[in-house]
Amino acid sequence: GKSGAQVSKILGDLWQSMSAEEKAEYQEESNRDKERVQREMDVYKMTAEYEEGMKAKEAEKQVRRAAGSPASRGGGGGAASPKKRKPKKTGAPAPAPAEREEKPVYP
């Protein structure tokens, strides 16, 4: 079989070769899915399960802070330095990656 990277490359090339009309069907389906997931998340956030999960998450965060865990520093928001952001896409296609030597895939 093909590696994940090989499959991603093939699918990316296929997507880039599609017309706007061909892509529209997939983009519309993606938008419908995003809307559905948001509605489901809104409903879930009103449940006791969600509330319990958030309380447990906060309690775990407090334990890490008290223990001085590295996971409690720098990654939890607050006044830490801002996260690095990726540059916005300009709409121009990215240059093709340089040819790479294929590495063997071991089972």
C-alpha positions, 0 to 999 in steps of 0.5 A: 500500500501507499503511505499516508504522505503518498495518499495525501500528495495524490489527493492534494494533486487531485484537488488542485486539478479540479475546477471550481464547479467540481470543488463546490459540491465538496465545499457545500457538503463540508459547510453542511457538516460544519453547521451540523457539528456546531448544532450538536456541540451547542446541544452537548454543551447544555448537558450535565456530561459536558458540565462534569467534563469541564469541572474535571478538566479544571480540577486537573489543571489545578492539580498540575499547577499545584504540582508545578508541572511543565504542562501547566506553564505556558500552554494554558492561556493567561498572560503568557506570550501569544501563540505563533500564527500561520501567515494567511493564505493569499489565494496563490497556489503554494509552490510544488515541493522539491522532489524527495527521495522516496523512503521505503515503507516498512510494515 
